[in-house]
């Protein structure tokens, strides 16, 4: 069961919105504004059950983050989101990561977290 989610988005307003939505559903939420910050948080917080990350970010993008996380934290649930069409980027990864488009609905995110 997912209890604690790490939200990763370089756009602070969107990260704050995702945090508020997930908290409204009773989840504990930690926010990172970059993939590198997310890696640092995960290195020191072993209680995180899932990562909800934007795909398009400067530096290390969400797909690169997801690849690193799946290697170092294989039990971590990973959900990626993007407002851009990224199917070709996801083709070889679609079996490993969950994906939803922006704008997303909290019900969709909760369903993915429970899957």
Biopython code that builds the backbone (N, CA, C, O; Angstrom):
import numpy as np
from Bio.PDB.StructureBuilder import StructureBuilder

atoms = [
    (1, "UNK", "N", (0.842, -1.197, 0.000)),
    (1, "UNK", "CA", (0.000, 0.000, 0.000)),
    (1, "UNK", "C", (0.880, 1.251, 0.000)),
    (1, "UNK", "O", (1.844, 1.346, 0.759)),
    (2, "UNK", "N", (0.539, 2.189, -0.845)),
    (2, "UNK", "CA", (1.293, 3.437, -0.942)),
    (2, "UNK", "C", (0.824, 4.399, 0.143)),
    (2, "UNK", "O", (-0.364, 4.699, 0.262)),
    (3, "UNK", "N", (1.780, 4.872, 0.925)),
    (3, "UNK", "CA", (1.469, 5.839, 1.985)),
    (3, "UNK", "C", (2.222, 7.148, 1.818)),
    (3, "UNK", "O", (1.738, 8.212, 2.204)),
    (4, "UNK", "N", (3.427, 7.054, 1.230)),
    (4, "UNK", "CA", (4.256, 8.249, 1.085)),
    (4, "UNK", "C", (4.718, 8.374, -0.363)),
    (4, "UNK", "O", (5.277, 7.441, -0.939)),
    (5, "UNK", "N", (4.468, 9.555, -0.939)),
    (5, "UNK", "CA", (4.759, 9.803, -2.354)),
    (5, "UNK", "C", (5.744, 10.959, -2.485)),
    (5, "UNK", "O", (5.617, 11.979, -1.808)),
    (6, "UNK", "N", (6.717, 10.785, -3.355)),
    (6, "UNK", "CA", (7.638, 11.851, -3.721)),
    (6, "UNK", "C", (7.162, 12.439, -5.039)),
    (6, "UNK", "O", (7.125, 11.743, -6.054)),
    (7, "UNK", "N", (6.800, 13.714, -5.031)),
    (7, "UNK", "CA", (6.373, 14.439, -6.231)),
    (7, "UNK", "C", (7.591, 15.162, -6.791)),
    (7, "UNK", "O", (8.285, 15.870, -6.060)),
    (8, "UNK", "N", (7.856, 14.986, -8.086)),
    (8, "UNK", "CA", (9.009, 15.622, -8.724)),
    (8, "UNK", "C", (8.522, 16.438, -9.916)),
    (8, "UNK", "O", (8.008, 15.889, -10.890)),
    (9, "UNK", "N", (8.691, 17.752, -9.827)),
    (9, "UNK", "CA", (8.302, 18.635, -10.930)),
    (9, "UNK", "C", (9.103, 19.915, -10.813)),
    (9, "UNK", "O", (9.180, 20.504, -9.735)),
    (10, "UNK", "N", (9.703, 20.356, -11.916)),
    (10, "UNK", "CA", (10.494, 21.582, -11.896)),
    (10, "UNK", "C", (9.622, 22.830, -11.840)),
    (10, "UNK", "O", (10.120, 23.917, -11.548)),
    (11, "UNK", "N", (8.340, 22.692, -12.113)),
    (11, "UNK", "CA", (7.412, 23.819, -12.002)),
    (11, "UNK", "C", (6.783, 23.783, -10.611)),
    (11, "UNK", "O", (5.936, 22.938, -10.319)),
    (12, "UNK", "N", (7.212, 24.716, -9.759)),
    (12, "UNK", "CA", (6.809, 24.709, -8.350)),
    (12, "UNK", "C", (5.294, 24.733, -8.169)),
    (12, "UNK", "O", (4.770, 24.055, -7.285)),
    (13, "UNK", "N", (4.585, 25.503, -8.989)),
    (13, "UNK", "CA", (3.124, 25.577, -8.852)),
    (13, "UNK", "C", (2.471, 24.219, -9.099)),
    (13, "UNK", "O", (1.540, 23.837, -8.390)),
    (14, "UNK", "N", (2.955, 23.493, -10.102)),
    (14, "UNK", "CA", (2.402, 22.170, -10.398)),
    (14, "UNK", "C", (2.772, 21.160, -9.316)),
    (14, "UNK", "O", (1.970, 20.295, -8.965)),
    (15, "UNK", "N", (3.987, 21.274, -8.791)),
    (15, "UNK", "CA", (4.397, 20.390, -7.695)),
    (15, "UNK", "C", (3.527, 20.636, -6.468)),
    (15, "UNK", "O", (3.100, 19.695, -5.799)),
    (16, "UNK", "N", (3.269, 21.914, -6.178)),
    (16, "UNK", "CA", (2.426, 22.261, -5.027)),
    (16, "UNK", "C", (0.998, 21.765, -5.211)),
    (16, "UNK", "O", (0.370, 21.306, -4.257)),
    (17, "UNK", "N", (0.486, 21.855, -6.431)),
    (17, "UNK", "CA", (-0.865, 21.365, -6.712)),
    (17, "UNK", "C", (-0.942, 19.852, -6.513)),
    (17, "UNK", "O", (-1.864, 19.354, -5.867)),
    (18, "UNK", "N", (0.022, 19.128, -7.065)),
    (18, "UNK", "CA", (0.049, 17.669, -6.895)),
    (18, "UNK", "C", (0.161, 17.309, -5.419)),
    (18, "UNK", "O", (-0.498, 16.382, -4.947)),
    (19, "UNK", "N", (0.996, 18.042, -4.696)),
    (19, "UNK", "CA", (1.143, 17.794, -3.256)),
    (19, "UNK", "C", (-0.193, 17.971, -2.539)),
    (19, "UNK", "O", (-0.593, 17.116, -1.747)),
    (20, "UNK", "N", (-0.879, 19.072, -2.813)),
    (20, "UNK", "CA", (-2.165, 19.343, -2.154)),
    (20, "UNK", "C", (-3.201, 18.270, -2.495)),
    (20, "UNK", "O", (-3.936, 17.814, -1.620)),
    (21, "UNK", "N", (-3.256, 17.869, -3.760)),
    (21, "UNK", "CA", (-4.222, 16.845, -4.173)),
    (21, "UNK", "C", (-3.950, 15.511, -3.482)),
    (21, "UNK", "O", (-4.874, 14.859, -2.996)),
    (22, "UNK", "N", (-2.694, 15.113, -3.441)),
    (22, "UNK", "CA", (-2.350, 13.836, -2.810)),
    (22, "UNK", "C", (-2.568, 13.879, -1.297)),
    (22, "UNK", "O", (-3.033, 12.906, -0.703)),
    (23, "UNK", "N", (-2.229, 15.010, -0.681)),
    (23, "UNK", "CA", (-2.476, 15.153, 0.762)),
    (23, "UNK", "C", (-3.974, 15.098, 1.060)),
    (23, "UNK", "O", (-4.384, 14.563, 2.090)),
    (24, "UNK", "N", (-4.789, 15.650, 0.163)),
    (24, "UNK", "CA", (-6.243, 15.637, 0.379)),
    (24, "UNK", "C", (-6.790, 14.213, 0.378)),
    (24, "UNK", "O", (-7.897, 13.971, 0.860)),
    (25, "UNK", "N", (-6.022, 13.278, -0.158)),
    (25, "UNK", "CA", (-6.409, 11.863, -0.173)),
    (25, "UNK", "C", (-5.719, 11.077, 0.943)),
    (25, "UNK", "O", (-5.748, 9.846, 0.955)),
    (26, "UNK", "N", (-5.099, 11.800, 1.880)),
    (26, "UNK", "CA", (-4.529, 11.156, 3.056)),
    (26, "UNK", "C", (-3.108, 10.640, 2.914)),
    (26, "UNK", "O", (-2.629, 9.907, 3.780)),
    (27, "UNK", "N", (-2.431, 11.007, 1.845)),
    (27, "UNK", "CA", (-1.061, 10.545, 1.644)),
    (27, "UNK", "C", (-0.057, 11.528, 2.225)),
    (27, "UNK", "O", (-0.304, 12.733, 2.265)),
    (28, "UNK", "N", (1.060, 11.011, 2.670)),
    (28, "UNK", "CA", (2.189, 11.830, 3.089)),
    (28, "UNK", "C", (2.954, 12.161, 1.812)),
    (28, "UNK", "O", (3.192, 11.275, 0.990)),
    (29, "UNK", "N", (3.340, 13.413, 1.634)),
    (29, "UNK", "CA", (3.954, 13.844, 0.375)),
    (29, "UNK", "C", (5.233, 14.627, 0.643)),
    (29, "UNK", "O", (5.291, 15.466, 1.542)),
    (30, "UNK", "N", (6.252, 14.337, -0.151)),
    (30, "UNK", "CA", (7.504, 15.079, -0.163)),
    (30, "UNK", "C", (7.657, 15.618, -1.580)),
    (30, "UNK", "O", (7.318, 14.932, -2.544)),
    (31, "UNK", "N", (8.167, 16.845, -1.713)),
    (31, "UNK", "CA", (8.301, 17.472, -3.034)),
    (31, "UNK", "C", (9.767, 17.727, -3.363)),
    (31, "UNK", "O", (10.537, 18.184, -2.519)),
    (32, "UNK", "N", (10.139, 17.424, -4.604)),
    (32, "UNK", "CA", (11.451, 17.766, -5.146)),
    (32, "UNK", "C", (11.225, 18.562, -6.422)),
    (32, "UNK", "O", (10.323, 18.253, -7.201)),
    (33, "UNK", "N", (12.043, 19.583, -6.634)),
    (33, "UNK", "CA", (11.894, 20.414, -7.826)),
    (33, "UNK", "C", (12.884, 20.072, -8.937)),
    (33, "UNK", "O", (13.000, 20.799, -9.924)),
    (34, "UNK", "N", (13.598, 18.952, -8.766)),
    (34, "UNK", "CA", (14.487, 18.453, -9.819)),
    (34, "UNK", "C", (14.733, 16.969, -9.580)),
    (34, "UNK", "O", (14.500, 16.451, -8.488)),
    (35, "UNK", "N", (15.202, 16.307, -10.611)),
    (35, "UNK", "CA", (15.515, 14.886, -10.480)),
    (35, "UNK", "C", (16.661, 14.672, -9.497)),
    (35, "UNK", "O", (16.644, 13.719, -8.719)),
    (36, "UNK", "N", (17.644, 15.548, -9.530)),
    (36, "UNK", "CA", (18.776, 15.411, -8.609)),
    (36, "UNK", "C", (18.316, 15.559, -7.159)),
    (36, "UNK", "O", (18.762, 14.815, -6.286)),
    (37, "UNK", "N", (17.433, 16.511, -6.906)),
    (37, "UNK", "CA", (16.891, 16.676, -5.558)),
    (37, "UNK", "C", (16.106, 15.427, -5.149)),
    (37, "UNK", "O", (16.169, 15.004, -3.995)),
    (38, "UNK", "N", (15.376, 14.846, -6.080)),
    (38, "UNK", "CA", (14.618, 13.619, -5.797)),
    (38, "UNK", "C", (15.559, 12.489, -5.388)),
    (38, "UNK", "O", (15.272, 11.762, -4.437)),
    (39, "UNK", "N", (16.668, 12.335, -6.088)),
    (39, "UNK", "CA", (17.637, 11.294, -5.746)),
    (39, "UNK", "C", (18.205, 11.512, -4.349)),
    (39, "UNK", "O", (18.396, 10.554, -3.599)),
    (40, "UNK", "N", (18.474, 12.763, -3.998)),
    (40, "UNK", "CA", (18.989, 13.071, -2.660)),
    (40, "UNK", "C", (17.957, 12.739, -1.588)),
    (40, "UNK", "O", (18.301, 12.181, -0.546)),
    (41, "UNK", "N", (16.712, 13.074, -1.837)),
    (41, "UNK", "CA", (15.645, 12.784, -0.873)),
    (41, "UNK", "C", (15.502, 11.276, -0.685)),
    (41, "UNK", "O", (15.409, 10.799, 0.446)),
    (42, "UNK", "N", (15.486, 10.534, -1.771)),
    (42, "UNK", "CA", (15.342, 9.080, -1.684)),
    (42, "UNK", "C", (16.521, 8.426, -0.968)),
    (42, "UNK", "O", (16.351, 7.413, -0.290)),
    (43, "UNK", "N", (17.702, 8.996, -1.116)),
    (43, "UNK", "CA", (18.881, 8.434, -0.458)),
    (43, "UNK", "C", (18.777, 8.537, 1.060)),
    (43, "UNK", "O", (19.346, 7.715, 1.778)),
    (44, "UNK", "N", (18.053, 9.544, 1.554)),
    (44, "UNK", "CA", (17.960, 9.713, 3.009)),
    (44, "UNK", "C", (16.597, 9.344, 3.591)),
    (44, "UNK", "O", (16.456, 9.282, 4.813)),
    (45, "UNK", "N", (15.596, 9.099, 2.756)),
    (45, "UNK", "CA", (14.255, 8.776, 3.252)),
    (45, "UNK", "C", (13.801, 7.442, 2.670)),
    (45, "UNK", "O", (13.337, 7.379, 1.532)),
    (46, "UNK", "N", (13.936, 6.393, 3.445)),
    (46, "UNK", "CA", (13.577, 5.061, 2.987)),
    (46, "UNK", "C", (12.107, 4.730, 3.086)),
    (46, "UNK", "O", (11.706, 3.609, 2.774)),
    (47, "UNK", "N", (11.284, 5.688, 3.519)),
    (47, "UNK", "CA", (9.854, 5.432, 3.693)),
    (47, "UNK", "C", (9.013, 5.761, 2.461)),
    (47, "UNK", "O", (7.797, 5.573, 2.483)),
    (48, "UNK", "N", (9.630, 6.241, 1.405)),
    (48, "UNK", "CA", (8.878, 6.632, 0.210)),
    (48, "UNK", "C", (8.467, 5.383, -0.568)),
    (48, "UNK", "O", (9.293, 4.526, -0.882)),
    (49, "UNK", "N", (7.173, 5.303, -0.869)),
    (49, "UNK", "CA", (6.608, 4.143, -1.558)),
    (49, "UNK", "C", (6.450, 4.346, -3.058)),
    (49, "UNK", "O", (6.448, 3.381, -3.821)),
    (50, "UNK", "N", (6.315, 5.614, -3.486)),
    (50, "UNK", "CA", (6.038, 5.894, -4.897)),
    (50, "UNK", "C", (6.609, 7.248, -5.289)),
    (50, "UNK", "O", (6.785, 8.138, -4.456)),
    (51, "UNK", "N", (6.894, 7.377, -6.582)),
    (51, "UNK", "CA", (7.355, 8.646, -7.149)),
    (51, "UNK", "C", (6.390, 9.034, -8.260)),
    (51, "UNK", "O", (6.060, 8.227, -9.129)),
    (52, "UNK", "N", (5.943, 10.292, -8.214)),
    (52, "UNK", "CA", (5.073, 10.862, -9.245)),
    (52, "UNK", "C", (5.862, 11.998, -9.876)),
    (52, "UNK", "O", (6.016, 13.058, -9.269)),
    (53, "UNK", "N", (6.363, 11.788, -11.090)),
    (53, "UNK", "CA", (7.311, 12.726, -11.687)),
    (53, "UNK", "C", (6.886, 13.222, -13.058)),
    (53, "UNK", "O", (6.348, 12.480, -13.879)),
    (54, "UNK", "N", (7.147, 14.501, -13.275)),
    (54, "UNK", "CA", (7.018, 15.077, -14.603)),
    (54, "UNK", "C", (8.105, 14.461, -15.484)),
    (54, "UNK", "O", (9.169, 14.090, -14.988)),
    (55, "UNK", "N", (7.848, 14.353, -16.767)),
    (55, "UNK", "CA", (8.842, 13.821, -17.698)),
    (55, "UNK", "C", (9.782, 14.923, -18.160)),
    (55, "UNK", "O", (11.000, 14.752, -18.132)),
    (56, "UNK", "N", (9.229, 16.048, -18.581)),
    (56, "UNK", "CA", (10.024, 17.109, -19.186)),
    (56, "UNK", "C", (10.560, 18.053, -18.113)),
    (56, "UNK", "O", (9.845, 18.922, -17.615)),
    (57, "UNK", "N", (11.839, 17.864, -17.768)),
    (57, "UNK", "CA", (12.514, 18.717, -16.793)),
    (57, "UNK", "C", (13.919, 18.988, -17.305)),
    (57, "UNK", "O", (14.484, 18.163, -18.022)),
    (58, "UNK", "N", (14.494, 20.140, -16.944)),
    (58, "UNK", "CA", (15.868, 20.427, -17.362)),
    (58, "UNK", "C", (16.853, 19.501, -16.646)),
    (58, "UNK", "O", (16.562, 18.977, -15.570)),
    (59, "UNK", "N", (18.005, 19.311, -17.250)),
    (59, "UNK", "CA", (18.990, 18.405, -16.655)),
    (59, "UNK", "C", (18.504, 16.979, -16.821)),
    (59, "UNK", "O", (18.111, 16.570, -17.913)),
    (60, "UNK", "N", (18.533, 16.230, -15.741)),
    (60, "UNK", "CA", (18.021, 14.857, -15.771)),
    (60, "UNK", "C", (16.509, 14.916, -15.900)),
    (60, "UNK", "O", (15.839, 15.496, -15.045)),
    (61, "UNK", "N", (15.957, 14.319, -16.964)),
    (61, "UNK", "CA", (14.504, 14.364, -17.144)),
    (61, "UNK", "C", (13.833, 13.233, -16.363)),
    (61, "UNK", "O", (14.507, 12.417, -15.735)),
    (62, "UNK", "N", (12.526, 13.194, -16.409)),
    (62, "UNK", "CA", (11.777, 12.214, -15.637)),
    (62, "UNK", "C", (12.021, 10.776, -16.057)),
    (62, "UNK", "O", (12.016, 9.877, -15.216)),
    (63, "UNK", "N", (12.236, 10.542, -17.355)),
    (63, "UNK", "CA", (12.535, 9.185, -17.820)),
    (63, "UNK", "C", (13.893, 8.717, -17.321)),
    (63, "UNK", "O", (14.052, 7.569, -16.908)),
    (64, "UNK", "N", (14.865, 9.608, -17.361)),
    (64, "UNK", "CA", (16.190, 9.262, -16.845)),
    (64, "UNK", "C", (16.121, 9.004, -15.341)),
    (64, "UNK", "O", (16.764, 8.086, -14.832)),
    (65, "UNK", "N", (15.342, 9.814, -14.640)),
    (65, "UNK", "CA", (15.145, 9.602, -13.207)),
    (65, "UNK", "C", (14.501, 8.245, -12.965)),
    (65, "UNK", "O", (14.951, 7.485, -12.108)),
    (66, "UNK", "N", (13.451, 7.940, -13.716)),
    (66, "UNK", "CA", (12.747, 6.664, -13.546)),
    (66, "UNK", "C", (13.683, 5.483, -13.801)),
    (66, "UNK", "O", (13.636, 4.487, -13.079)),
    (67, "UNK", "N", (14.526, 5.589, -14.819)),
    (67, "UNK", "CA", (15.484, 4.515, -15.101)),
    (67, "UNK", "C", (16.439, 4.317, -13.925)),
    (67, "UNK", "O", (16.715, 3.184, -13.529)),
    (68, "UNK", "N", (16.941, 5.418, -13.369)),
    (68, "UNK", "CA", (17.851, 5.328, -12.219)),
    (68, "UNK", "C", (17.131, 4.747, -11.004)),
    (68, "UNK", "O", (17.674, 3.896, -10.300)),
    (69, "UNK", "N", (15.917, 5.207, -10.765)),
    (69, "UNK", "CA", (15.160, 4.727, -9.605)),
    (69, "UNK", "C", (14.845, 3.245, -9.716)),
    (69, "UNK", "O", (14.929, 2.517, -8.727)),
    (70, "UNK", "N", (14.484, 2.793, -10.909)),
    (70, "UNK", "CA", (14.137, 1.377, -11.063)),
    (70, "UNK", "C", (15.358, 0.486, -10.851)),
    (70, "UNK", "O", (15.224, -0.674, -10.460)),
    (71, "UNK", "N", (16.535, 1.023, -11.105)),
    (71, "UNK", "CA", (17.759, 0.256, -10.872)),
    (71, "UNK", "C", (18.101, 0.196, -9.386)),
    (71, "UNK", "O", (18.431, -0.869, -8.865)),
    (72, "UNK", "N", (18.022, 1.334, -8.708)),
    (72, "UNK", "CA", (18.440, 1.405, -7.303)),
    (72, "UNK", "C", (17.315, 1.116, -6.311)),
    (72, "UNK", "O", (17.580, 0.704, -5.182)),
    (73, "UNK", "N", (16.075, 1.325, -6.719)),
    (73, "UNK", "CA", (14.912, 1.113, -5.845)),
    (73, "UNK", "C", (13.861, 0.302, -6.611)),
    (73, "UNK", "O", (12.816, 0.844, -6.971)),
    (74, "UNK", "N", (14.117, -0.969, -6.863)),
    (74, "UNK", "CA", (13.244, -1.760, -7.745)),
    (74, "UNK", "C", (11.806, -1.928, -7.249)),
    (74, "UNK", "O", (10.921, -2.221, -8.053)),
    (75, "UNK", "N", (11.552, -1.754, -5.973)),
    (75, "UNK", "CA", (10.182, -1.916, -5.454)),
    (75, "UNK", "C", (9.378, -0.619, -5.463)),
    (75, "UNK", "O", (8.195, -0.616, -5.123)),
    (76, "UNK", "N", (10.012, 0.467, -5.848)),
    (76, "UNK", "CA", (9.365, 1.776, -5.867)),
    (76, "UNK", "C", (8.378, 1.862, -7.030)),
    (76, "UNK", "O", (8.721, 1.535, -8.165)),
    (77, "UNK", "N", (7.167, 2.297, -6.748)),
    (77, "UNK", "CA", (6.174, 2.515, -7.812)),
    (77, "UNK", "C", (6.502, 3.853, -8.476)),
    (77, "UNK", "O", (6.708, 4.857, -7.794)),
    (78, "UNK", "N", (6.548, 3.859, -9.802)),
    (78, "UNK", "CA", (6.919, 5.066, -10.542)),
    (78, "UNK", "C", (5.795, 5.431, -11.499)),
    (78, "UNK", "O", (5.391, 4.635, -12.347)),
    (79, "UNK", "N", (5.297, 6.664, -11.341)),
    (79, "UNK", "CA", (4.271, 7.198, -12.239)),
    (79, "UNK", "C", (4.848, 8.443, -12.905)),
    (79, "UNK", "O", (5.303, 9.364, -12.226)),
    (80, "UNK", "N", (4.826, 8.464, -14.220)),
    (80, "UNK", "CA", (5.314, 9.609, -14.984)),
    (80, "UNK", "C", (4.137, 10.364, -15.578)),
    (80, "UNK", "O", (3.097, 9.785, -15.891)),
    (81, "UNK", "N", (4.325, 11.679, -15.728)),
    (81, "UNK", "CA", (3.282, 12.508, -16.322)),
    (81, "UNK", "C", (3.911, 13.551, -17.231)),
    (81, "UNK", "O", (5.042, 13.984, -17.010)),
    (82, "UNK", "N", (3.169, 13.946, -18.251)),
    (82, "UNK", "CA", (3.648, 14.984, -19.158)),
    (82, "UNK", "C", (2.480, 15.612, -19.892)),
    (82, "UNK", "O", (1.480, 14.957, -20.187)),
    (83, "UNK", "N", (2.626, 16.881, -20.176)),
    (83, "UNK", "CA", (1.650, 17.577, -20.998)),
    (83, "UNK", "C", (1.984, 17.460, -22.472)),
    (83, "UNK", "O", (1.209, 17.885, -23.329)),
    (84, "UNK", "N", (3.143, 16.881, -22.764)),
    (84, "UNK", "CA", (3.593, 16.698, -24.141)),
    (84, "UNK", "C", (3.360, 15.254, -24.556)),
    (84, "UNK", "O", (3.263, 14.365, -23.711)),
    (85, "UNK", "N", (3.273, 15.028, -25.843)),
    (85, "UNK", "CA", (3.154, 13.672, -26.349)),
    (85, "UNK", "C", (4.537, 13.040, -26.319)),
    (85, "UNK", "O", (5.462, 13.517, -26.975)),
    (86, "UNK", "N", (4.670, 11.969, -25.558)),
    (86, "UNK", "CA", (5.978, 11.325, -25.430)),
    (86, "UNK", "C", (5.934, 9.816, -25.687)),
    (86, "UNK", "O", (6.748, 9.083, -25.124)),
    (87, "UNK", "N", (5.007, 9.335, -26.521)),
    (87, "UNK", "CA", (4.906, 7.882, -26.669)),
    (87, "UNK", "C", (6.180, 7.213, -27.151)),
    (87, "UNK", "O", (6.507, 6.119, -26.690)),
    (88, "UNK", "N", (6.909, 7.840, -28.066)),
    (88, "UNK", "CA", (8.128, 7.207, -28.564)),
    (88, "UNK", "C", (9.178, 7.098, -27.470)),
    (88, "UNK", "O", (9.981, 6.165, -27.468)),
    (89, "UNK", "N", (9.176, 8.045, -26.539)),
    (89, "UNK", "CA", (10.113, 8.001, -25.426)),
    (89, "UNK", "C", (9.756, 6.887, -24.449)),
    (89, "UNK", "O", (10.625, 6.362, -23.752)),
    (90, "UNK", "N", (8.483, 6.530, -24.401)),
    (90, "UNK", "CA", (8.016, 5.554, -23.425)),
    (90, "UNK", "C", (7.921, 4.132, -23.964)),
    (90, "UNK", "O", (7.752, 3.193, -23.186)),
    (91, "UNK", "N", (8.026, 3.955, -25.267)),
    (91, "UNK", "CA", (7.776, 2.639, -25.862)),
    (91, "UNK", "C", (8.526, 1.514, -25.169)),
    (91, "UNK", "O", (7.927, 0.495, -24.825)),
    (92, "UNK", "N", (9.824, 1.681, -24.961)),
    (92, "UNK", "CA", (10.601, 0.599, -24.359)),
    (92, "UNK", "C", (10.472, 0.564, -22.844)),
    (92, "UNK", "O", (10.964, -0.362, -22.199)),
    (93, "UNK", "N", (9.817, 1.565, -22.274)),
    (93, "UNK", "CA", (9.693, 1.636, -20.823)),
    (93, "UNK", "C", (8.270, 1.379, -20.337)),
    (93, "UNK", "O", (8.037, 1.274, -19.133)),
    (94, "UNK", "N", (7.321, 1.276, -21.259)),
    (94, "UNK", "CA", (5.912, 1.268, -20.872)),
    (94, "UNK", "C", (5.543, 0.133, -19.933)),
    (94, "UNK", "O", (4.560, 0.241, -19.200)),
    (95, "UNK", "N", (6.290, -0.929, -19.936)),
    (95, "UNK", "CA", (5.969, -2.033, -19.032)),
    (95, "UNK", "C", (6.499, -1.784, -17.625)),
    (95, "UNK", "O", (6.016, -2.383, -16.665)),
    (96, "UNK", "N", (7.479, -0.911, -17.500)),
    (96, "UNK", "CA", (8.082, -0.673, -16.184)),
    (96, "UNK", "C", (7.463, 0.498, -15.440)),
    (96, "UNK", "O", (7.452, 0.506, -14.209)),
    (97, "UNK", "N", (6.949, 1.482, -16.158)),
    (97, "UNK", "CA", (6.444, 2.696, -15.519)),
    (97, "UNK", "C", (4.993, 2.948, -15.899)),
    (97, "UNK", "O", (4.546, 2.621, -16.999)),
    (98, "UNK", "N", (4.288, 3.528, -14.968)),
    (98, "UNK", "CA", (2.916, 3.957, -15.234)),
    (98, "UNK", "C", (2.975, 5.366, -15.802)),
    (98, "UNK", "O", (3.917, 6.104, -15.514)),
    (99, "UNK", "N", (1.990, 5.752, -16.602)),
    (99, "UNK", "CA", (2.011, 7.069, -17.241)),
    (99, "UNK", "C", (0.610, 7.655, -17.306)),
    (99, "UNK", "O", (-0.365, 6.945, -17.550)),
    (100, "UNK", "N", (0.525, 8.962, -17.085)),
    (100, "UNK", "CA", (-0.717, 9.702, -17.286)),
    (100, "UNK", "C", (-0.376, 11.057, -17.899)),
    (100, "UNK", "O", (0.696, 11.611, -17.655)),
    (101, "UNK", "N", (-1.294, 11.573, -18.688)),
    (101, "UNK", "CA", (-1.065, 12.867, -19.330)),
    (101, "UNK", "C", (-1.529, 14.008, -18.433)),
    (101, "UNK", "O", (-2.375, 13.832, -17.557)),
    (102, "UNK", "N", (-0.952, 15.178, -18.675)),
    (102, "UNK", "CA", (-1.418, 16.409, -18.031)),
    (102, "UNK", "C", (-2.435, 17.037, -18.966)),
    (102, "UNK", "O", (-2.261, 16.946, -20.182)),
    (103, "UNK", "N", (-3.464, 17.658, -18.475)),
    (103, "UNK", "CA", (-3.810, 17.715, -17.051)),
    (103, "UNK", "C", (-4.346, 16.366, -16.587)),
    (103, "UNK", "O", (-5.076, 15.685, -17.307)),
    (104, "UNK", "N", (-3.969, 16.006, -15.382)),
    (104, "UNK", "CA", (-4.395, 14.722, -14.832)),
    (104, "UNK", "C", (-5.474, 14.949, -13.780)),
    (104, "UNK", "O", (-5.665, 16.058, -13.282)),
    (105, "UNK", "N", (-6.162, 13.880, -13.463)),
    (105, "UNK", "CA", (-7.189, 13.913, -12.423)),
    (105, "UNK", "C", (-6.661, 13.145, -11.218)),
    (105, "UNK", "O", (-5.977, 12.133, -11.370)),
    (106, "UNK", "N", (-6.977, 13.625, -10.036)),
    (106, "UNK", "CA", (-6.508, 12.953, -8.828)),
    (106, "UNK", "C", (-7.027, 11.522, -8.767)),
    (106, "UNK", "O", (-6.328, 10.637, -8.272)),
    (107, "UNK", "N", (-8.233, 11.279, -9.257)),
    (107, "UNK", "CA", (-8.764, 9.910, -9.255)),
    (107, "UNK", "C", (-7.892, 8.978, -10.099)),
    (107, "UNK", "O", (-7.691, 7.816, -9.745)),
    (108, "UNK", "N", (-7.383, 9.489, -11.206)),
    (108, "UNK", "CA", (-6.501, 8.690, -12.059)),
    (108, "UNK", "C", (-5.201, 8.372, -11.337)),
    (108, "UNK", "O", (-4.719, 7.240, -11.378)),
    (109, "UNK", "N", (-4.634, 9.378, -10.674)),
    (109, "UNK", "CA", (-3.383, 9.171, -9.941)),
    (109, "UNK", "C", (-3.589, 8.158, -8.823)),
    (109, "UNK", "O", (-2.762, 7.266, -8.634)),
    (110, "UNK", "N", (-4.676, 8.286, -8.088)),
    (110, "UNK", "CA", (-4.950, 7.352, -6.991)),
    (110, "UNK", "C", (-5.129, 5.929, -7.521)),
    (110, "UNK", "O", (-4.671, 4.971, -6.898)),
    (111, "UNK", "N", (-5.785, 5.791, -8.657)),
    (111, "UNK", "CA", (-5.968, 4.464, -9.262)),
    (111, "UNK", "C", (-4.611, 3.866, -9.632)),
    (111, "UNK", "O", (-4.367, 2.682, -9.395)),
    (112, "UNK", "N", (-3.734, 4.678, -10.209)),
    (112, "UNK", "CA", (-2.400, 4.204, -10.571)),
    (112, "UNK", "C", (-1.590, 3.839, -9.330)),
    (112, "UNK", "O", (-0.857, 2.850, -9.337)),
    (113, "UNK", "N", (-1.717, 4.621, -8.276)),
    (113, "UNK", "CA", (-0.993, 4.325, -7.039)),
    (113, "UNK", "C", (-1.464, 3.012, -6.422)),
    (113, "UNK", "O", (-0.674, 2.299, -5.803)),
    (114, "UNK", "N", (-2.729, 2.693, -6.585)),
    (114, "UNK", "CA", (-3.285, 1.455, -6.022)),
    (114, "UNK", "C", (-3.036, 0.236, -6.907)),
    (114, "UNK", "O", (-3.169, -0.899, -6.449)),
    (115, "UNK", "N", (-2.677, 0.462, -8.169)),
    (115, "UNK", "CA", (-2.521, -0.664, -9.110)),
    (115, "UNK", "C", (-1.292, -1.511, -8.799)),
    (115, "UNK", "O", (-1.025, -2.490, -9.496)),
]
sb = StructureBuilder()
sb.init_structure("model")
sb.init_model(0)
sb.init_chain("A")
sb.init_seg("    ")
for serial, (resi, resn, name, xyz) in enumerate(atoms, 1):
    if name == "N":
        sb.init_residue(resn, " ", resi, " ")
    sb.init_atom(name, np.array(xyz, "f"), 0.0, 1.0, " ", f" {name:<3s}", serial, name[0])
structure = sb.get_structure()
